[in-house]
Amino acid sequence: MIQENRVVVTGLGAVSPIGIGKENFWNALINGTNGIGRITLFDATDYTSQIAGEVLDFEPAQFIDKKEIKRMDRYTQFALAATKLAFDDAKLDTDKIDGERAGVFVGTGIGGMDTLHNQYQKLFAKGPSRISPFFIPMMIANMAAGNIAIAFKLHGPCECIVTACASGTNAVGDAFRAIQRGDVDLMFAGGTEAAISPAGVAGFAQMKALCSDHNDDPAHASRPFDKNRSGFVMGEGAGIIVLEKLEHAQARGAHIYAEIVGYGRNDDAYHITTPAPGGLTQCKCMKLALDDAGLKPENIDYVNAHGTSTHFNDQSETEAIKLLFGEHAYKLAVSSTKSMTGHMLGAAGGIEAVATVLSIENDIVHPTINYETPDDGLDLNYVPNVAQSRTVNAAISNSFGFGGHNACVAFKKFIG
């Protein structure tokens, strides 16, 4: 039997609507900071949903050469920035990394939608000769991962996972597997997204998936698990974590935030957008992660929920948690990062992995803001409005995406 490597988290990078960098992101989270506002990236006057979680203070030149910025879609810029932040947080040295033993898995749900929109406008208005020669490499979904590999000289596995809103979590889980089985010693993993564009917002709005009744009160629009939730709010950004083989991290004296110990994924095989009723498949996904980790349900202290603020997701996720955890479900802390950031789509699993690891590191669970009115059957501890200090020895992070994609990763405190 092949001995599986232990895998630890040694670096965290966040680019989010509530803060850029680990410290800013975490402080905003535990203080219940709202990141939702009126859309500024384009004129949304005629849209039914006019709000989003934008990264307002992002300056790509702080992370990327100015010449390269114009050749990258915003989603790639976010990914590179978050990777640079994670790289620095892990105190890595490019000259000391064995590039043949290091790689990157970064997921995205959509890729370069803004570039696609802008280039189609040029095509229709001015003809094919006006299309940018960088159109394709700016738009395609794998270019965030590809540009990270180029920037950090990573010659190992480099992949883009596209499983809608589960993309970031699948990327983290697959990177964990790559180290666990000995393919590599070091991985950058997570998700990135920048889909707050005219077509992106219009498309989700036409599906009736977006919150449209809080345009004049964006601070209270994203309200996961609340009875008066009315749809998700789009967000953008990136979350990247550094994963290392334990011995690799220890050899260089790295700070270890937590150990990643389990990964589960499956599919509802039910509907293109709606989760299967009853939460059974999502329950099985979480159980796969726990079984992989060698953990029992009662070992889990915190669930970072997918928690989208849509009726069907919040209902089915709550049912799934109850199915798996039984009476222990009422002893858990369950909170939604999306209540503050909005739904960062393919980036959600990456940024929520950062939040989950920091909860373990600090023994604090961030709140679900805007939780005011309990709903029938949704009666767990959703950490309403105020962070809770509690020991978090082990936690899971859930992501569920269109197409029925389910993913779950399990972390625990590192014990040498």
C-alpha positions as CSV (number, residue, x, y, z in Angstrom):
1,M,0.0,0.0,0.0
2,I,1.3,3.4,-1.0
3,Q,1.8,5.8,2.0
4,E,-0.3,8.9,1.5
5,N,1.4,12.2,2.2
6,R,0.0,14.6,4.8
7,V,-0.9,18.0,3.3
8,V,-0.9,21.3,5.1
9,V,-1.9,24.9,4.4
10,T,0.9,27.4,4.6
11,G,-0.2,30.5,2.7
12,L,-3.4,32.4,2.2
13,G,-4.3,35.0,-0.5
14,A,-7.6,36.9,-0.7
15,V,-8.9,39.4,-3.2
16,S,-12.5,40.1,-2.2
17,P,-15.3,42.7,-2.0
18,I,-14.5,43.1,1.7
19,G,-10.8,43.2,1.6
20,I,-7.6,42.5,-0.2
21,G,-5.0,40.4,1.7
22,K,-5.5,37.9,4.5
23,E,-5.6,40.4,7.3
24,N,-8.0,42.8,5.7
25,F,-10.3,40.0,4.6
26,W,-10.3,38.3,8.0
27,N,-10.9,41.5,10.0
28,A,-13.8,42.4,7.7
29,L,-15.3,38.9,8.0
30,I,-15.3,38.7,11.8
31,N,-16.7,42.3,12.0
32,G,-19.6,41.4,9.7
33,T,-18.6,43.9,7.0
34,N,-21.0,44.3,4.1
35,G,-19.3,44.2,0.7
36,I,-22.4,44.7,-1.5
37,G,-23.2,48.0,-3.2
38,R,-24.5,49.5,-6.4
39,I,-22.8,48.3,-9.5
40,T,-20.0,50.7,-10.7
41,L,-18.3,48.5,-13.4
42,F,-21.0,49.4,-15.9
43,D,-24.3,51.3,-16.1
44,A,-26.9,49.0,-14.6
45,T,-29.8,51.4,-14.6
46,D,-31.9,49.2,-16.9
47,Y,-31.2,46.0,-15.1
48,T,-33.6,44.3,-12.6
49,S,-30.6,43.6,-10.3
50,Q,-28.3,46.6,-9.9
51,I,-26.1,45.5,-7.0
52,A,-23.1,43.3,-6.6
53,G,-20.0,42.7,-4.5
54,E,-17.3,44.5,-6.4
55,V,-13.6,44.7,-5.5
56,L,-13.5,48.4,-5.5
57,D,-10.0,49.1,-4.4
58,F,-8.1,46.7,-6.7
59,E,-5.0,48.1,-8.3
60,P,-3.5,45.4,-10.6
61,A,-0.2,47.3,-11.0
62,Q,0.6,46.5,-7.4
63,F,0.9,42.8,-8.5
64,I,1.4,42.7,-12.2
65,D,3.7,44.3,-14.7
66,K,1.9,47.2,-16.4
67,K,2.5,45.9,-19.9
68,E,0.9,42.5,-19.0
69,I,-2.1,44.0,-17.3
70,K,-3.7,45.0,-20.7
71,R,-3.2,41.4,-21.9
72,M,-5.2,39.9,-19.1
73,D,-8.9,39.8,-18.3
74,R,-9.9,41.0,-14.8
75,Y,-10.4,37.4,-13.6
76,T,-6.8,36.5,-14.4
77,Q,-5.6,39.7,-12.7
78,F,-7.4,38.7,-9.6
79,A,-5.9,35.2,-9.6
80,L,-2.4,36.5,-10.0
81,A,-2.8,39.0,-7.2
82,A,-4.3,36.4,-4.8
83,T,-1.4,34.0,-5.7
84,K,1.2,36.7,-5.1
85,L,-0.4,37.4,-1.7
86,A,-0.5,33.7,-0.8
87,F,3.1,33.3,-2.0
88,D,4.3,36.1,0.2
89,D,2.2,34.9,3.1
90,A,3.8,31.5,2.9
91,K,7.2,33.2,2.8
92,L,8.2,31.3,-0.3
93,D,11.3,32.0,-2.4
94,T,11.1,31.4,-6.2
95,D,14.7,30.5,-6.4
96,K,14.2,27.8,-3.7
97,I,11.1,26.2,-5.2
98,D,11.7,23.1,-7.3
99,G,9.4,24.0,-10.2
100,E,9.2,20.4,-11.4
101,R,7.6,19.5,-8.1
102,A,5.2,22.5,-7.9
103,G,1.9,23.3,-9.7
104,V,-1.3,25.2,-9.8
105,F,-5.0,24.2,-9.9
106,V,-7.2,27.3,-10.2
107,G,-10.9,27.1,-11.1
108,T,-13.3,29.6,-12.6
109,G,-16.9,29.2,-13.4
110,I,-17.0,31.6,-16.4
111,G,-13.5,33.0,-17.3
112,G,-13.1,36.1,-19.3
113,M,-16.7,37.2,-19.8
114,D,-15.9,40.9,-19.8
115,T,-13.3,40.4,-22.5
116,L,-15.8,38.4,-24.5
117,H,-18.5,41.1,-24.1
118,N,-16.1,43.9,-25.1
119,Q,-14.7,42.1,-28.1
120,Y,-18.1,41.1,-29.5
121,Q,-19.1,44.8,-29.3
122,K,-16.1,45.6,-31.4
123,L,-16.8,42.8,-33.8
124,F,-20.4,43.9,-34.4
125,A,-19.6,47.7,-34.5
126,K,-16.3,47.7,-36.5
127,G,-15.8,44.3,-38.0
128,P,-13.4,41.4,-37.5
129,S,-10.2,43.3,-38.2
130,R,-10.7,45.3,-34.9
131,I,-10.7,42.2,-32.7
132,S,-7.7,42.2,-30.3
133,P,-5.0,39.5,-31.0
134,F,-5.1,38.9,-27.3
135,F,-8.9,38.2,-27.3
136,I,-8.6,34.5,-27.1
137,P,-5.8,34.2,-24.5
138,M,-7.5,36.8,-22.4
139,M,-10.9,35.1,-22.5
140,I,-10.3,31.4,-22.2
141,A,-10.8,29.9,-18.7
142,N,-7.4,28.2,-18.3
143,M,-5.4,31.4,-18.6
144,A,-5.5,32.3,-14.9
145,A,-3.8,29.0,-14.1
146,G,-1.5,29.3,-17.0
147,N,-0.3,32.8,-16.1
148,I,0.3,31.8,-12.5
149,A,2.5,29.0,-13.7
150,I,4.4,31.4,-16.0
151,A,4.8,34.0,-13.3
152,F,6.1,31.6,-10.6
153,K,7.9,29.2,-12.9
154,L,5.8,26.2,-11.9
155,H,6.4,23.3,-14.3
156,G,4.3,20.7,-12.5
157,P,0.6,20.0,-13.1
158,C,-1.3,23.1,-14.2
159,E,-5.1,22.8,-14.6
160,C,-8.3,24.9,-14.7
161,I,-11.3,23.2,-13.0
162,V,-14.6,24.4,-14.4
163,T,-17.5,23.1,-12.3
164,A,-19.5,26.3,-12.0
165,C,-19.7,27.4,-8.3
166,A,-17.9,24.3,-7.1
167,S,-14.8,25.2,-9.2
168,G,-12.7,26.6,-6.4
169,T,-13.4,23.8,-4.0
170,N,-12.7,21.2,-6.6
171,A,-9.4,22.9,-7.4
172,V,-8.4,22.8,-3.7
173,G,-9.5,19.2,-3.4
174,D,-7.7,18.0,-6.6
175,A,-4.5,19.9,-5.5
176,F,-4.7,18.1,-2.2
177,R,-4.9,14.8,-4.0
178,A,-1.9,15.6,-6.2
179,I,0.3,16.2,-3.1
180,Q,-1.2,13.3,-1.2
181,R,-0.3,10.8,-3.8
182,G,3.2,12.2,-4.3
183,D,2.9,13.9,-7.7
184,V,4.1,17.2,-6.3
185,D,5.3,18.8,-3.1
186,L,3.7,22.3,-3.5
187,M,0.5,23.5,-5.0
188,F,-1.3,26.8,-5.4
189,A,-5.0,26.2,-5.4
190,G,-8.3,28.1,-5.4
191,G,-10.7,30.0,-7.6
192,T,-11.1,33.3,-9.4
193,E,-14.0,35.1,-11.1
194,A,-14.9,38.5,-12.6
195,A,-18.3,38.1,-14.2
196,I,-19.9,41.4,-13.1
197,S,-20.4,42.5,-16.7
198,P,-23.5,43.5,-18.7
199,A,-24.0,40.0,-20.1
200,G,-23.2,38.2,-16.9
201,V,-25.6,40.2,-14.7
202,A,-28.3,40.1,-17.4
203,G,-28.0,36.4,-17.8
204,F,-28.3,35.5,-14.1
205,A,-31.1,38.1,-13.7
206,Q,-33.1,36.5,-16.5
207,M,-32.9,33.2,-14.7
208,K,-34.5,35.0,-11.7
209,A,-31.5,33.9,-9.6
210,L,-30.4,37.3,-8.5
211,C,-31.8,39.5,-5.7
212,S,-33.7,42.3,-7.3
213,D,-35.7,43.8,-4.5
214,H,-32.8,45.5,-2.6
215,N,-31.4,47.8,-5.3
216,D,-31.9,50.7,-2.9
217,D,-30.7,48.8,0.1
218,P,-27.7,46.7,-1.1
219,A,-26.3,46.3,2.4
220,H,-29.2,44.0,3.3
221,A,-29.6,42.1,0.0
222,S,-27.5,39.0,0.7
223,R,-29.3,37.2,3.5
224,P,-28.5,33.5,3.5
225,F,-30.9,31.2,5.5
226,D,-33.2,34.2,6.4
227,K,-36.9,33.7,5.6
228,N,-36.9,36.8,3.5
229,R,-34.0,35.9,1.2
230,S,-34.8,36.5,-2.4
231,G,-31.8,35.5,-4.5
232,F,-28.1,35.7,-4.6
233,V,-25.9,38.7,-5.1
234,M,-23.0,38.4,-7.6
235,G,-19.5,38.9,-6.3
236,E,-16.0,38.8,-7.8
237,G,-12.4,38.2,-6.7
238,A,-10.1,35.3,-6.0
239,G,-9.0,33.1,-3.2
240,I,-5.8,31.1,-3.4
241,I,-4.2,28.9,-0.8
242,V,-0.7,27.3,-0.7
243,L,-0.8,23.5,0.0
244,E,2.4,21.7,0.8
245,K,3.5,18.2,1.7
246,L,4.1,18.2,5.4
247,E,7.8,17.4,5.3
248,H,8.3,20.0,2.6
249,A,6.7,22.7,4.8
250,Q,8.6,21.6,7.9
251,A,11.9,21.5,6.1
252,R,11.7,25.2,5.4
253,G,10.2,26.2,8.7
254,A,6.8,27.3,7.3
255,H,4.0,28.5,9.4
256,I,1.2,25.9,9.2
257,Y,-2.4,27.2,9.4
258,A,-4.2,23.9,9.3
259,E,-4.1,20.4,7.7
260,I,-6.3,19.5,4.8
261,V,-7.5,16.0,5.5
262,G,-10.5,15.2,3.3
263,Y,-12.2,15.7,0.0
264,G,-15.5,14.7,-1.4
265,R,-17.3,15.4,-4.7
266,N,-20.3,14.0,-6.6
267,D,-23.3,15.2,-8.6
268,D,-27.0,15.6,-8.0
269,A,-27.7,14.4,-11.6
270,Y,-31.1,16.1,-11.2
271,H,-31.4,19.6,-12.8
272,I,-29.1,22.1,-14.5
273,T,-29.6,24.8,-11.9
274,T,-31.8,23.5,-9.0
275,P,-30.3,21.3,-6.3
276,A,-31.9,17.9,-5.7
277,P,-34.6,18.2,-3.1
278,G,-34.0,16.8,0.4
279,G,-30.3,17.3,0.3
280,L,-29.4,13.6,0.1
281,T,-26.6,14.0,-2.6
282,Q,-25.1,16.9,-0.8
283,C,-25.2,14.9,2.4
284,K,-23.3,12.1,0.6
285,C,-20.7,14.6,-0.7
286,M,-20.0,15.8,2.9
287,K,-19.8,12.2,4.1
288,L,-17.3,11.4,1.4
289,A,-15.1,14.2,2.7
290,L,-15.4,13.1,6.3
291,D,-14.8,9.4,5.4
292,D,-11.7,10.4,3.4
293,A,-10.5,12.4,6.4
294,G,-11.2,9.6,8.9
295,L,-13.5,12.0,10.8
296,K,-16.9,11.3,12.4
297,P,-19.7,13.9,12.1
298,E,-19.3,14.7,15.8
299,N,-15.7,15.7,15.2
300,I,-16.8,18.7,13.1
301,D,-17.2,22.0,14.8
302,Y,-17.9,24.3,11.9
303,V,-19.5,24.2,8.4
304,N,-18.6,27.0,6.0
305,A,-21.8,26.7,4.1
306,H,-22.4,27.3,0.4
307,G,-25.2,29.5,1.7
308,T,-26.2,31.4,-1.4
309,S,-29.3,33.3,-0.1
310,T,-31.5,31.5,-2.6
311,H,-34.6,29.5,-1.4
312,F,-33.6,26.1,-2.8
313,N,-29.9,26.1,-1.9
314,D,-30.4,27.2,1.7
315,Q,-33.2,24.7,2.2
316,S,-31.4,21.7,0.7
317,E,-28.1,22.5,2.4
318,T,-29.7,22.7,5.8
319,E,-31.5,19.4,5.1
320,A,-28.2,17.9,4.0
321,I,-26.5,19.0,7.2
322,K,-29.3,17.6,9.3
323,L,-29.1,14.3,7.5
324,L,-25.4,13.9,8.0
325,F,-24.9,15.3,11.5
326,G,-28.2,14.3,13.2
327,E,-28.5,15.9,16.6
328,H,-24.9,17.2,16.3
329,A,-26.2,19.5,13.6
330,Y,-27.5,21.7,16.4
331,K,-24.1,21.9,18.0
332,L,-22.4,23.1,14.9
333,A,-21.6,26.6,13.8
334,V,-22.9,27.1,10.2
335,S,-22.1,30.4,8.5
336,S,-22.1,31.9,5.0
337,T,-19.2,34.0,3.8
338,K,-21.5,35.0,0.9
339,S,-23.6,37.1,3.2
340,M,-20.8,39.6,3.1
341,T,-18.9,39.0,-0.2
342,G,-21.9,38.0,-2.4
343,H,-21.6,34.9,-4.5
344,M,-18.1,34.9,-6.1
345,L,-19.1,32.0,-8.3
346,G,-16.0,30.0,-9.4
347,A,-14.0,31.9,-6.8
348,A,-16.3,31.1,-3.9
349,G,-14.7,27.8,-2.9
350,G,-11.2,29.5,-2.9
351,I,-12.1,32.4,-0.7
352,E,-14.2,30.3,1.6
353,A,-11.3,27.9,2.0
354,V,-9.3,30.9,3.2
355,A,-12.2,31.8,5.7
356,T,-12.4,28.2,6.9
357,V,-8.7,27.9,7.6
358,L,-8.6,31.2,9.4
359,S,-11.5,30.0,11.6
360,I,-9.4,27.0,12.6
361,E,-6.4,29.2,13.2
362,N,-8.2,31.7,15.3
363,D,-11.0,29.7,16.9
364,I,-13.5,32.3,15.7
365,V,-16.4,31.7,13.4
366,H,-17.5,34.7,11.2
367,P,-21.2,35.6,11.2
368,T,-23.9,35.3,8.6
369,I,-25.0,38.9,8.4
370,N,-28.6,40.0,7.6
371,Y,-30.0,37.1,9.5
372,E,-33.2,38.5,11.0
373,T,-36.2,36.2,10.5
374,P,-35.9,32.4,11.0
375,D,-37.5,30.3,8.3
376,D,-39.5,27.1,8.9
377,G,-37.1,24.1,9.1
378,L,-34.0,26.3,8.9
379,D,-33.2,26.2,12.6
380,L,-29.4,25.6,12.9
381,N,-26.9,28.0,14.4
382,Y,-26.2,30.2,11.4
383,V,-24.0,32.5,13.6
384,P,-26.4,35.4,13.2
385,N,-24.9,38.8,12.7
386,V,-22.1,38.5,15.3
387,A,-18.9,36.4,15.2
388,Q,-18.7,33.5,17.7
389,S,-15.6,32.6,19.6
390,R,-15.4,28.8,19.9
391,T,-12.9,26.0,19.5
392,V,-12.7,24.9,15.9
393,N,-10.7,21.7,15.8
394,A,-12.2,20.5,12.5
395,A,-14.3,22.2,9.8
396,I,-15.7,21.6,6.3
397,S,-16.3,23.9,3.4
398,N,-19.2,23.3,1.0
399,S,-19.6,24.3,-2.6
400,F,-22.5,23.4,-4.9
401,G,-22.7,24.4,-8.5
402,F,-25.0,24.6,-11.5
403,G,-25.0,21.2,-13.2
404,G,-25.4,19.5,-9.9
405,H,-21.7,19.7,-9.0
406,N,-21.1,19.2,-5.3
407,A,-17.7,19.5,-3.6
408,C,-16.6,19.5,0.0
409,V,-13.1,19.9,1.7
410,A,-12.3,19.1,5.3
411,F,-9.6,20.8,7.4
412,K,-8.4,20.3,10.9
413,K,-5.9,21.8,13.4
414,F,-2.4,20.7,12.6
415,I,-0.9,18.3,15.2
416,G,2.7,17.4,14.5
